[in-house]
Amino acid sequence: MAPPDPARAVIVKSATGSGGQSWVGSPSAVRVGDEIVIAYRLRDPAHRGYAVEIARSADGVRFQTLLSISKEQMERESLERPALILTGDGTWRLYLSCATVGTKHWRVELLEAPAPEDFDPASRQVVLAGDSRLAVKDPVVVERAGRWHLWASVHLLDDPGQTDRMRTDYATSADGVAWTFHGPALTPRPGSGTRAGSGSRPCASPTTA
């Protein structure tokens, strides 16, 4: 199979506004038979991450929107990268990065449904809470042979002006709900940060094999 060619790229979902702070991005995709289902974040300068949408496509280019989940429905200040998963028993999971109102804190909440158009914000549960010292967001989630793996962006809350000092931490789980963290998988250079959902999948820490 030939590698992706940027010259042949096409836009599958356009931002509703214009300018550098209006965009649609941070997608997570699942292939099911001949279809592709994606989840992505919508942002504009006035409302930050104001919604996450779920969409379906038969060709990977033309997508039909199935569902939109707003930050108001989640009672959060902003939504960041989602992670969309189809489990081995046919359950759909949506891991949402949620900003706590009035703070620099983030946490990850989980929705489950029998179909991607059936996610209900009222059924959410917190799976990565963070705490008064740490914020957690941007999960990358993988299930393999009954074992769950997660990489998440983590940042310290001791200096509100430096919340881009992110590292990527690795965690495992037996059920994809209760997670055990094993430490950093990627750490930044001084003055920079790493984000789990912004590039290729990070490698697991050797100490977690």
trRosetta pair geometry for C-beta under 8 A, 3 or more apart (Angstrom, degrees):
i j d omega theta_ij theta_ji phi_ij phi_ji
2 5 7.2 -6 136 -35 118 106
4 9 7.9 47 174 -76 107 93
5 8 4.5 54 87 14 107 108
5 9 7.7 -150 99 -37 58 73
6 9 5.4 -20 -159 -19 49 121
10 61 6.0 13 86 -137 137 106
11 14 5.8 47 157 -72 134 81
12 57 7.5 -47 -162 -70 129 156
12 60 7.6 -79 -102 155 145 53
12 61 5.7 -139 -104 -155 100 40
12 62 7.5 -140 -144 -77 86 20
12 63 5.6 70 167 -8 105 117
13 24 4.8 -97 115 114 110 157
13 40 6.6 151 67 65 157 158
13 55 7.2 169 -76 12 133 165
13 63 6.3 -34 -63 51 102 136
14 24 6.9 116 134 12 12 131
15 18 7.3 143 94 -82 118 36
15 22 4.6 127 159 140 140 88
15 23 4.8 -71 -81 -113 134 27
15 24 5.1 -165 -81 -15 67 84
15 42 7.5 145 -132 -145 71 82
15 43 7.9 -45 -131 62 115 65
15 44 7.6 135 -178 -83 111 85
16 22 6.9 -110 64 -174 62 118
16 42 7.0 39 0 -165 111 123
16 44 6.9 -61 68 -63 100 126
17 22 3.4 -115 79 -135 102 157
17 44 4.8 83 14 -121 142 119
17 45 7.7 -108 106 8 158 85
18 22 5.9 30 36 57 7 141
19 22 5.1 78 60 11 82 104
19 45 6.8 -29 100 -29 137 123
21 43 6.9 -98 167 132 67 107
21 44 6.6 80 120 -170 86 38
21 45 4.0 75 99 -75 137 87
22 43 6.7 -167 -134 101 35 70
22 44 4.6 16 -108 -117 88 76
22 45 6.6 -57 -55 -18 80 80
23 42 8.0 -166 98 -146 42 46
23 43 5.6 1 55 58 72 102
24 40 5.6 50 174 138 90 132
24 41 7.2 169 -154 84 51 48
24 42 5.5 -15 -105 -102 79 70
24 43 7.7 176 -83 22 35 73
25 40 6.4 178 96 -166 7 106
25 41 6.1 -30 70 61 58 91
25 43 7.6 -35 31 14 95 115
26 40 6.3 140 73 -148 63 66
26 41 4.7 16 53 17 118 116
26 80 6.8 -97 162 169 176 65
26 81 3.8 -124 179 -104 133 86
26 82 7.2 117 121 23 107 61
26 138 7.5 -103 -148 -125 130 88
26 197 5.7 43 -148 139 100 129
26 198 7.8 -44 -105 -90 89 63
27 38 5.1 -14 -164 -171 115 118
27 39 6.8 149 -152 78 61 45
27 40 4.3 -25 -94 -89 78 100
28 38 6.7 151 77 -156 44 65
28 39 4.9 -8 55 56 97 96
28 40 7.5 -178 19 -71 62 55
28 81 7.3 106 -39 176 108 89
28 82 5.5 -116 16 100 127 77
28 83 5.0 162 -109 -130 162 38
28 84 4.3 154 108 17 115 87
29 36 5.8 -9 -167 -174 111 105
29 37 7.1 152 -154 82 59 45
29 38 4.6 -23 -98 -99 79 86
29 39 8.0 -164 -73 22 40 62
29 84 7.1 39 -84 61 9 124
30 36 7.3 156 80 -157 42 57
30 37 5.0 -15 61 62 94 95
30 38 7.7 178 20 -80 64 41
30 84 5.4 -114 -19 118 113 107
30 85 6.9 143 -81 -125 133 20
30 86 5.1 123 -173 -9 148 107
31 35 7.3 162 -155 89 55 45
31 36 5.3 -29 -101 -101 69 75
31 37 8.0 176 -87 21 22 69
32 35 5.3 -18 69 68 85 94
32 36 7.7 156 23 -95 69 26
32 37 6.3 19 7 -3 116 110
32 86 6.4 106 -81 -43 113 169
34 58 6.3 18 129 -154 99 77
35 56 5.8 -6 -179 -170 124 99
35 57 6.7 151 -159 78 73 42
35 58 5.7 -45 -103 -100 77 54
36 56 7.3 155 83 -155 48 52
36 57 5.0 -16 61 62 94 95
36 60 5.1 61 14 -92 149 75
37 54 6.7 2 -178 -174 99 94
37 55 7.2 170 -152 88 57 41
37 56 5.1 -20 -101 -100 77 76
37 57 7.9 175 -80 21 35 68
37 66 7.8 -13 -140 1 102 145
37 84 6.7 -136 115 152 99 148
37 86 8.0 97 53 -48 132 118
37 116 5.1 -175 -167 -39 145 168
38 54 7.3 171 88 -150 44 50
38 55 5.5 -14 59 60 89 88
38 57 7.5 13 1 5 107 109
38 63 6.7 -50 37 -125 117 144
38 84 7.0 171 -156 25 29 155
39 52 6.0 18 -178 173 99 108
39 53 7.1 176 -146 88 56 43
39 54 5.2 -21 -96 -97 80 72
39 55 8.0 159 -86 18 35 69
39 82 4.2 -79 131 94 128 136
39 83 7.6 35 68 105 135 2
39 84 4.1 148 2 -49 121 122
39 94 6.2 150 -99 -130 161 106
40 52 7.0 173 85 -152 30 69
40 53 6.0 -16 59 57 79 86
40 55 7.6 -18 16 14 106 111
40 82 7.2 -114 -73 36 11 112
41 49 5.2 -36 -173 -142 118 111
41 51 7.6 156 -155 89 52 45
41 52 5.6 -34 -97 -99 60 78
41 79 6.0 -164 -129 111 104 94
41 80 6.3 -26 -100 -169 158 26
41 81 6.2 -86 -24 -92 133 38
41 82 6.5 160 -57 -6 87 89
42 49 7.1 119 74 -155 45 59
42 50 5.9 -54 97 59 95 83
42 51 4.7 2 46 62 117 89
42 52 7.3 -171 10 -86 81 27
42 53 6.5 55 -27 -11 115 107
43 47 7.6 -166 -155 85 49 78
43 48 6.1 -44 -141 172 94 35
43 49 5.0 -37 -90 -91 94 55
43 50 6.8 141 -112 6 38 78
44 47 5.4 40 60 38 92 92
44 48 7.8 -46 61 -10 47 11
44 50 6.7 -13 24 -4 89 127
47 50 3.9 21 131 -70 125 124
47 71 7.7 179 169 25 99 136
48 71 7.8 51 82 -50 99 163
48 77 7.1 25 59 142 149 79
48 78 4.0 -55 120 -110 133 123
48 99 7.7 -25 127 19 150 154
49 52 7.8 20 169 -57 107 80
49 71 6.6 119 102 -66 73 125
49 78 4.2 89 43 -178 92 87
49 79 4.2 -132 129 63 118 57
49 80 5.6 -140 -40 -72 170 43
49 99 7.6 130 47 -4 115 120
50 70 6.5 -23 161 -147 73 81
50 71 5.6 -93 -148 1 41 114
50 78 7.6 -48 -66 -128 41 66
50 79 7.4 -53 73 27 5 101
51 68 5.2 -1 -179 -175 135 98
51 69 6.3 150 -159 77 77 45
51 70 4.8 -38 -97 -103 92 56
51 71 6.8 -105 -71 -19 46 74
51 79 6.7 24 -147 41 5 139
52 68 7.5 160 83 -155 40 53
52 69 5.0 -12 61 60 88 101
52 79 5.2 -108 -36 141 101 148
52 82 4.9 97 -150 -43 142 135
52 94 7.6 147 122 179 143 129
52 96 6.2 -137 1 -120 159 108
53 65 5.6 -49 -174 -137 125 105
53 66 7.9 133 176 48 79 65
53 67 6.8 164 -154 88 57 52
53 68 4.9 -21 -101 -102 84 74
53 69 7.6 -178 -82 20 35 69
54 65 7.4 106 79 -160 49 61
54 66 4.7 -51 101 62 96 108
54 67 4.5 15 42 52 110 96
54 68 7.9 -150 21 -70 69 36
54 69 7.9 51 -14 -9 97 101
54 84 7.3 129 -118 -105 99 137
54 94 7.4 -79 -76 -95 123 139
54 116 4.9 -166 172 161 141 107
54 117 6.7 -162 94 -87 131 51
54 119 6.9 129 -22 13 148 130
55 63 3.9 50 149 167 131 119
55 64 6.1 164 -160 78 84 35
55 65 4.9 -45 -97 -97 95 47
55 66 6.0 173 -104 2 32 84
56 63 6.6 145 68 -154 25 75
56 64 5.4 -24 62 59 81 92
56 66 5.7 65 -11 -45 101 120
56 116 7.1 143 -64 71 106 139
57 60 5.4 141 111 -72 134 20
57 61 6.6 158 -170 41 141 35
57 62 5.8 148 -135 78 104 48
57 63 4.4 -58 -62 -93 108 67
57 64 7.1 156 -79 10 56 71
58 62 7.6 -13 42 69 78 95
59 62 6.0 39 51 28 111 88
65 68 6.8 8 177 -50 125 94
66 116 5.7 66 95 109 159 99
66 117 4.0 -110 174 -91 113 94
67 116 7.0 -155 15 140 125 73
67 117 5.1 163 -40 -139 112 56
67 118 7.9 -115 -69 -13 149 17
67 119 6.0 137 129 43 162 100
69 73 5.6 -113 -165 71 70 138
69 74 6.6 64 158 -41 105 107
69 79 7.6 124 103 -96 97 167
69 94 7.9 136 0 132 157 154
69 96 7.4 -90 106 -99 144 146
69 111 7.9 -145 -102 -17 160 162
69 119 6.5 -53 -63 106 132 124
69 121 5.8 142 -148 -63 110 111
70 73 4.7 106 58 1 79 98
70 74 7.2 -157 97 6 47 85
71 74 5.7 -62 -149 49 38 104
71 75 8.0 -150 159 14 60 5
71 76 5.0 -101 -162 75 86 80
71 77 6.7 -34 176 123 135 11
71 78 5.9 -33 -114 -110 146 20
71 79 5.2 -147 -85 -22 90 97
71 98 8.0 148 -136 -136 82 82
71 99 8.0 -9 -144 43 125 96
72 75 7.1 29 -173 -78 35 42
73 121 4.2 142 148 13 105 167
74 79 6.6 98 37 -78 153 112
74 96 6.6 -124 -115 127 151 152
74 98 5.6 -135 152 -118 134 124
74 109 7.0 161 -153 57 115 147
74 121 5.4 -120 -78 -147 62 127
74 124 6.9 66 -129 -33 84 165
75 101 7.6 -69 159 -31 70 124
76 79 6.4 98 88 -67 131 73
76 98 4.1 -113 -108 -165 158 96
76 99 5.4 120 172 57 102 60
76 100 7.0 -61 -137 -87 84 26
76 101 6.7 -157 -150 -50 36 81
77 99 4.2 -74 63 100 96 112
77 100 6.9 11 6 100 111 20
77 101 4.5 143 -52 -103 101 58
77 102 7.1 177 -66 -17 140 43
78 98 7.9 154 81 -156 49 41
78 99 4.1 31 47 16 85 136
79 82 7.5 7 166 -56 112 93
79 96 6.0 -46 -145 -172 107 105
79 97 6.4 118 -169 76 56 71
79 98 6.3 -17 -106 -99 68 59
79 99 7.4 -121 -63 5 28 89
80 97 3.5 -46 60 93 97 135
80 98 7.9 -130 19 -49 82 21
80 99 7.3 97 -24 -42 99 94
80 106 7.0 -2 8 -142 135 139
80 137 5.0 49 58 174 146 130
80 138 5.8 -61 131 -66 129 74
80 197 7.9 143 146 51 104 148
81 97 5.5 50 51 2 59 135
81 137 7.1 116 39 155 88 90
81 138 4.4 57 40 -123 127 67
81 139 7.3 -168 99 37 104 49
81 197 3.9 139 145 116 174 168
82 94 5.9 -20 -168 -168 120 91
82 95 6.5 146 -164 77 62 57
82 96 5.5 -18 -109 -101 88 62
82 97 7.1 -132 -75 8 44 82
83 94 7.4 153 77 -157 51 43
83 95 4.1 -3 53 53 101 112
83 139 4.6 -75 -15 92 141 96
83 140 6.3 172 -106 -115 129 25
83 141 4.5 106 152 13 146 107
83 197 7.7 -127 -70 -99 94 124
84 92 7.5 -20 -166 -168 85 95
84 93 7.4 155 -157 86 40 58
84 94 5.8 -7 -104 -106 69 74
84 95 8.0 -142 -62 25 29 74
84 116 7.3 25 -155 -123 124 118
85 92 7.3 149 84 -160 53 49
85 93 4.3 -12 63 61 102 104
85 94 7.8 -170 25 -72 73 33
85 95 7.3 42 -2 -10 112 102
85 141 5.5 -63 -59 101 133 123
85 143 6.6 97 -164 -9 127 114
85 176 7.3 -149 100 -152 162 148
86 90 7.2 -17 -175 -139 94 31
86 91 7.6 159 -157 81 52 39
86 92 5.8 -26 -102 -101 69 67
86 93 7.7 -176 -81 20 22 76
87 90 6.9 -40 74 33 79 19
87 91 4.5 3 37 57 122 88
87 92 7.7 -146 6 -75 83 18
87 93 6.3 69 -37 -13 102 113
87 143 6.5 66 -124 0 66 172
87 176 7.2 -127 -97 11 117 160
88 143 7.0 -133 -29 131 94 140
88 146 7.8 -34 -1 -81 154 62
90 114 7.4 14 133 -151 99 70
91 112 5.7 -8 177 -164 116 106
91 113 7.5 139 -165 68 72 29
91 114 7.0 -59 -118 -102 60 45
92 112 6.9 147 82 -157 56 52
92 113 5.0 -27 66 68 108 80
92 114 7.0 49 15 135 98 7
92 115 6.4 49 -1 -170 140 8
92 116 5.1 -156 -151 -76 162 63
92 118 7.7 123 52 54 131 94
92 119 7.3 -94 108 -66 119 94
93 110 6.2 -24 -163 -161 101 102
93 111 7.2 151 -157 81 50 52
93 112 5.5 -19 -101 -101 72 74
93 141 7.8 -79 102 107 126 156
93 176 6.6 -62 -112 144 176 141
94 110 7.2 145 77 -156 50 52
94 111 4.5 -9 58 58 101 102
94 112 7.9 -168 22 -73 71 32
94 113 7.7 12 -1 11 107 107
94 116 7.9 105 -58 -139 116 77
94 119 5.3 4 15 -114 142 147
95 108 5.5 5 -178 -178 99 114
95 109 7.5 159 -155 80 53 34
95 110 5.6 -21 -101 -99 67 75
95 127 7.0 -72 -126 50 101 137
95 139 4.9 -50 125 62 142 139
95 141 5.8 115 4 -21 148 142
96 108 6.8 155 76 -155 41 62
96 109 5.2 -23 62 63 97 84
96 110 7.6 179 17 -82 78 26
96 111 6.9 42 -13 -5 115 103
96 124 7.5 -51 37 -129 126 128
97 106 5.9 -1 -175 -175 91 122
97 107 8.0 165 -151 87 51 28
97 108 5.9 -31 -96 -99 55 77
97 137 3.7 72 -148 -155 121 94
97 138 5.7 25 -77 -46 151 43
97 139 7.0 177 -65 0 95 81
98 106 6.7 148 76 -157 42 69
98 107 5.7 -27 64 67 94 73
98 108 7.1 145 15 -108 85 24
98 109 5.3 18 -5 4 136 112
98 137 7.9 -165 29 -109 36 102
99 103 7.7 -175 175 72 80 74
99 105 7.3 128 -159 85 57 53
99 106 5.5 -38 -98 -99 57 79
99 137 7.9 5 -71 -88 69 142
100 103 4.7 -8 92 51 106 118
100 105 4.2 -3 31 80 129 105
100 106 7.0 -147 -3 -85 83 26
100 107 6.7 59 -48 2 101 102
103 157 7.9 1 172 -144 106 130
104 135 6.4 -105 129 -44 74 151
104 157 5.7 161 83 -129 111 91
104 160 5.0 -179 -25 -133 145 83
104 163 4.9 -143 -174 -82 130 149
105 130 6.0 172 -164 102 95 146
105 135 4.9 -166 -143 -98 45 105
105 157 6.3 6 -81 -99 78 142
106 130 6.5 110 78 -31 54 154
106 135 4.1 77 31 179 81 107
106 136 5.9 -142 98 63 91 36
106 137 3.9 -35 143 -49 147 116
107 126 5.9 -12 150 -143 133 108
107 128 5.9 -179 -165 97 70 69
107 129 5.2 -6 -135 -143 129 33
107 130 5.0 -124 -89 13 83 105
107 135 7.4 -100 -55 -152 55 68
107 136 6.0 42 -120 60 45 92
107 137 7.5 -13 1 -74 5 76
108 126 7.4 112 82 -157 49 63
108 127 5.6 -53 102 66 97 89
108 128 3.8 34 38 45 109 109
108 136 5.8 -70 -12 115 100 105
108 137 6.5 160 -66 -113 88 43
108 139 5.4 61 -122 -31 150 127
108 152 6.9 -95 -35 -125 143 137
109 124 4.6 25 163 -180 124 120
109 125 6.6 163 -159 80 80 27
109 126 5.3 -48 -102 -96 80 52
109 127 6.8 134 -128 10 26 81
110 124 6.6 145 70 -154 40 68
110 125 5.4 -25 58 63 93 81
110 126 7.8 135 12 -127 82 7
110 127 4.7 54 -22 -23 118 127
110 176 8.0 130 -126 137 149 92
110 177 6.7 -107 32 -116 168 78
111 119 4.5 65 135 -156 140 103
111 120 6.8 171 -153 54 117 45
111 121 6.8 -56 -92 -96 132 40
111 123 6.1 94 -137 80 78 96
111 124 5.4 -43 -76 -94 80 76
112 119 7.9 150 73 -117 9 77
112 123 6.9 -96 47 126 74 129
113 116 7.0 129 82 -101 125 19
113 117 7.9 -144 136 67 148 34
113 118 3.9 169 -174 89 129 94
113 119 4.7 -113 -20 -76 142 52
113 120 6.9 130 -86 -1 114 78
113 123 8.0 131 -70 64 82 147
114 118 5.9 4 49 57 73 155
115 118 4.7 85 60 -1 81 113
116 119 6.9 -13 -169 -24 44 103
120 123 4.6 69 82 3 101 108
121 124 5.7 -14 -166 -28 52 116
125 177 7.5 7 98 -149 132 108
126 129 5.1 57 156 -84 129 85
127 176 8.0 -25 -151 146 151 59
127 177 5.5 -117 -120 -156 114 51
127 178 7.7 -122 -150 -73 85 29
127 179 6.6 80 162 -10 93 112
128 136 4.5 -107 145 112 119 145
128 139 7.1 156 5 -71 150 125
128 152 6.3 -175 -161 -110 168 170
128 171 8.0 176 -100 21 118 166
128 179 6.4 -7 -84 37 90 143
129 136 7.6 65 74 34 22 128
130 134 5.0 -143 -152 100 86 75
130 135 5.0 14 -134 -121 155 32
130 136 4.4 -166 -66 5 96 94
130 154 7.9 166 -109 -133 97 85
131 134 5.7 42 42 41 79 84
132 157 6.8 -126 160 71 44 142
133 156 6.6 -37 169 -144 75 73
133 157 5.8 -173 -168 39 24 101
133 158 7.0 8 -146 -51 75 88
134 154 5.6 -12 -169 -168 113 102
134 155 7.2 150 -153 76 65 32
134 156 6.5 -42 -100 -104 64 45
134 157 6.6 -138 -70 -7 15 100
135 154 7.0 157 79 -153 51 51
135 155 5.3 -14 56 59 100 82
135 157 5.9 107 -26 -63 97 105
135 163 7.1 13 36 -153 142 113
136 152 5.2 21 -167 147 95 139
136 153 7.3 146 -156 80 46 54
136 154 5.5 -11 -100 -101 71 78
136 169 8.0 -63 -121 45 102 125
137 152 6.8 143 67 -171 19 97
137 153 5.4 -29 72 66 72 103
138 152 6.3 135 75 -154 68 60
138 153 4.0 36 48 7 124 116
138 195 5.5 -43 137 -176 172 92
138 196 4.9 149 118 55 105 92
138 197 3.8 -136 -172 8 97 115
138 198 7.2 -21 -161 -30 144 83
139 150 5.6 -31 -157 -160 106 106
139 151 7.1 140 -156 76 54 47
139 152 4.8 -21 -97 -94 70 93
139 196 6.7 -7 -129 97 22 142
139 197 7.1 36 61 -58 20 115
140 150 6.8 150 76 -155 54 52
140 151 4.5 -4 52 56 106 97
140 152 7.5 -163 21 -71 66 48
140 196 5.0 -141 -2 154 105 107
140 197 5.8 171 -56 -87 92 72
140 201 5.8 179 159 -121 154 88
140 202 7.6 142 49 24 146 85
141 148 6.9 -16 -165 -169 92 100
141 149 7.4 154 -155 84 45 54
141 150 5.2 -8 -103 -103 72 85
141 176 7.0 71 -169 -142 129 103
142 148 7.3 154 84 -157 47 54
142 149 4.7 -13 63 61 96 101
142 150 7.7 -176 24 -74 67 43
142 201 7.7 46 -41 -145 135 147
143 146 7.7 26 -177 -88 94 9
143 147 7.4 159 -155 80 58 37
143 148 5.3 -26 -101 -101 75 73
143 149 7.7 -179 -83 20 28 72
143 176 6.6 -33 -83 -72 112 124
144 147 5.9 -27 73 64 73 86
144 149 6.8 5 16 -1 107 114
146 174 7.7 -4 158 -156 84 66
147 172 6.5 -20 180 -162 99 110
147 173 7.8 142 -170 72 56 46
147 174 7.2 -42 -118 -110 59 47
148 172 6.4 138 82 -165 65 56
148 173 4.0 -26 69 64 122 92
148 174 7.1 -82 17 -5 102 3
148 175 7.0 -46 -5 72 138 16
148 176 4.3 175 -101 -77 159 71
148 179 7.8 -92 103 -102 120 86
149 170 7.3 -24 -167 -164 89 93
149 171 7.6 147 -161 83 45 51
149 172 5.9 -21 -101 -105 58 74
149 204 6.7 -75 -151 -82 130 121
150 170 7.2 147 84 -158 54 47
150 171 4.5 -18 65 64 104 96
150 172 7.4 -178 21 -81 81 27
150 173 6.9 36 -7 -4 117 112
150 179 6.0 -42 37 -128 143 136
151 168 5.4 12 -179 178 104 109
151 169 7.2 165 -151 81 56 38
151 170 5.6 -22 -99 -99 75 67
151 171 7.8 173 -80 21 29 73
151 185 5.9 -67 -123 40 109 150
151 196 4.2 175 127 -144 95 125
151 201 6.8 147 21 -160 148 76
151 202 5.1 151 -141 48 156 109
152 168 7.0 160 76 -152 28 64
152 169 5.7 -23 61 60 82 87
152 171 6.9 5 6 6 111 117
152 196 5.3 -90 -126 0 12 157
153 166 4.7 -7 -168 -170 100 136
153 167 7.7 150 -151 77 55 30
153 168 6.1 -38 -93 -97 54 68
153 193 8.0 55 -154 161 110 114
153 194 7.3 -159 -117 106 88 63
153 195 4.6 -5 -92 -137 134 64
153 196 4.8 -138 -44 6 73 91
153 197 6.9 -76 -23 10 114 86
154 166 6.4 138 66 -154 38 77
154 167 5.6 -27 63 64 93 79
154 168 7.4 142 15 -113 85 19
154 169 4.8 30 -9 -6 135 119
155 163 5.1 93 131 -166 146 66
155 164 7.1 -46 -120 -108 148 5
155 165 5.7 121 -144 73 99 65
155 166 4.5 -58 -71 -91 100 72
155 167 7.6 144 -86 15 55 64
155 193 7.2 -6 -96 -137 112 136
156 159 7.1 40 106 27 107 79
156 162 7.6 -3 73 98 100 102
156 163 7.8 -143 71 -116 54 58
156 165 6.2 -24 32 84 98 119
157 160 7.2 18 -166 -81 66 65
157 163 7.3 22 -105 -104 55 100
159 162 4.2 22 100 29 119 111
159 163 7.7 -158 92 -52 69 61
159 165 7.9 50 62 11 113 136
160 163 6.5 -11 -160 -39 40 109
162 165 5.0 20 153 -15 96 118
163 166 7.9 34 158 -56 57 87
164 193 4.9 -142 156 -4 70 147
165 188 6.9 -143 -159 49 59 145
165 193 5.4 -164 -139 -84 18 108
166 188 6.9 94 75 -33 52 132
166 193 3.8 70 37 -175 76 120
166 194 5.8 -125 104 61 89 47
166 195 5.6 47 96 -78 150 69
167 184 5.0 -48 159 -121 132 117
167 186 6.4 -178 -169 93 70 64
167 187 4.9 -9 -130 -114 117 61
167 188 6.1 -123 -89 -7 71 87
167 193 7.2 -106 -55 -153 41 74
167 194 5.7 36 -137 47 37 105
168 184 6.7 91 74 -156 52 75
168 185 5.1 -59 108 63 97 94
168 186 3.9 30 42 46 115 102
168 187 7.9 -126 35 -62 70 37
168 194 4.8 -76 -18 115 100 119
168 195 7.0 108 -74 -172 102 7
168 196 4.5 132 -130 -76 109 83
168 202 5.1 140 120 -15 150 164
169 181 5.5 0 157 -152 127 117
169 182 7.8 156 180 56 85 55
169 183 6.6 -134 -141 145 89 17
169 184 5.6 -65 -97 -97 66 46
169 185 6.5 124 -148 3 17 85
170 181 7.2 126 84 -153 43 66
170 182 5.3 -38 90 57 94 102
170 183 6.9 -5 45 70 89 52
170 184 7.5 71 4 167 86 15
170 185 4.1 91 -40 -49 110 117
170 202 7.4 -128 -74 102 102 117
170 204 5.2 121 -152 -136 154 66
170 205 5.1 -164 37 -3 141 96
170 208 5.9 -130 113 0 130 162
171 179 4.3 35 155 177 138 115
171 180 6.0 162 -158 79 86 37
171 181 4.5 -47 -92 -93 99 57
171 182 6.5 163 -101 3 40 80
172 179 7.1 148 73 -152 24 72
172 180 5.8 -22 61 60 74 93
172 182 6.8 36 -1 -25 97 122
172 208 6.5 163 -25 -177 123 123
173 176 5.3 144 99 -70 136 24
173 177 6.7 159 -178 39 142 39
173 178 5.9 150 -140 79 106 52
173 179 4.7 -57 -68 -98 114 62
173 180 6.9 156 -81 13 60 74
174 178 7.4 -5 41 66 85 99
175 178 6.3 45 50 27 107 85
182 204 7.9 26 73 -170 141 91
182 205 5.6 -159 115 50 111 130
182 207 6.2 -178 169 93 111 97
182 208 4.0 68 145 -84 169 119
183 205 5.5 53 79 -64 98 173
183 207 6.6 23 42 60 133 133
183 208 7.8 -164 41 -48 90 110
184 187 4.9 39 163 -62 152 95
184 205 6.8 109 89 -80 43 126
185 202 4.6 114 122 134 125 130
185 203 6.2 -175 -174 79 109 51
185 204 6.1 -71 -116 -133 122 25
185 205 5.1 -117 -95 -48 68 80
186 194 4.3 -131 120 147 119 167
186 196 7.8 162 36 -89 124 67
186 202 4.8 -106 -29 -128 119 141
187 194 6.9 -153 -148 6 7 133
188 191 8.0 -135 138 66 118 37
188 192 4.5 -154 -178 91 119 81
188 193 4.7 -65 -71 -111 156 23
188 194 5.0 -163 -68 -19 86 84
189 192 4.8 37 61 32 84 122
194 202 7.7 72 162 -79 133 138
195 198 3.9 54 85 1 116 123
195 199 7.5 113 73 2 80 88
196 202 6.4 -80 -128 4 74 121
204 208 5.3 -106 170 69 110 120
204 209 7.3 129 111 -73 127 64
205 208 4.9 83 69 -1 89 106
206 209 6.3 -16 -168 -23 49 111
